[in-house]
Amino acid sequence: MPQAHRARPAGPLAALPGYREDVLGFSCGGEALFGILSVPAQAARRAVLIVVGGPQYRVGSHRQFTTLARGLAAQGIAALRFDYRGMGDSHGAMRDFEVVGEDLRAAVDNLFKAVPGVEEVVIWGLCDGASAAIFYAADDARVTGLVLLNPWVRTSGGHAKATIKHYYRARLFDPELWKKILRGQLNVGAAAGSFLRIAGAAFGKGKGGVSSGAAAAPASLPERMQAGLARFRGKVLLIISGADLTAQEFLDTAAGSAQWQGLLAGPQVSRQTLVEADHTFSRRVWKDQVLHWTGDWLRSW
């Protein structure tokens, strides 16, 4: 069953002697890629590949990926964080998260080469990094686990519905909103127009069926992600931020799909929720909690 938690100080991590970080350079599609490999003195057989989400590079928002990799290495788990082609220090053209499979495979290949004794890898991804991990994992037998944080399932309709449900509903009960209205500090017309545009996206278009003579519509991002995760036979840790619209859109999408519900209810899926956290776990206590959940889960199987 999912567990909801409030953040609590995780305490200092015990540093292991001999922990180091190496620059790892490798190629993909004829382009040079670069990453940082955090290596403990005695690495466990299971390593972690940290997949960057959004227009982001290997350090991460609030240095999240840096502290995560170092924290895992302090627990004896090798971790690689790297830049896709076109991002950070890596060469080549920038690319979408749905077409980074070659980059992920090159990173896994070179992680195995760089850390003798590693036998399997877990991919850790936030936002569309989680989505990229889902698309890739089933096609690489070396990937035995996924850590998915606030997965990106964005559609215009899904985002609009999540905004109405989780943002506008809360705003209606916010005393500060009504104070601004009474003081004339809120442009009510502009606010109403914004709401109507979002409501139109949520409930207006895209309701019609496909006629018998028309070509079938392409599968949506949530449908393709569900199919990708259904093909994966490894373990999954799902971590959700309670104060994040992207996370709420994912949960709403899953709640409206029998296929998603069946996947997430499976015995291979563990779930954690950090109720106060924002999308990128910007506070140190939130990052520490994610690190401890990740480490505990990696050692649990």
Disulfide bonds with the S-S distance in Angstrom:
none
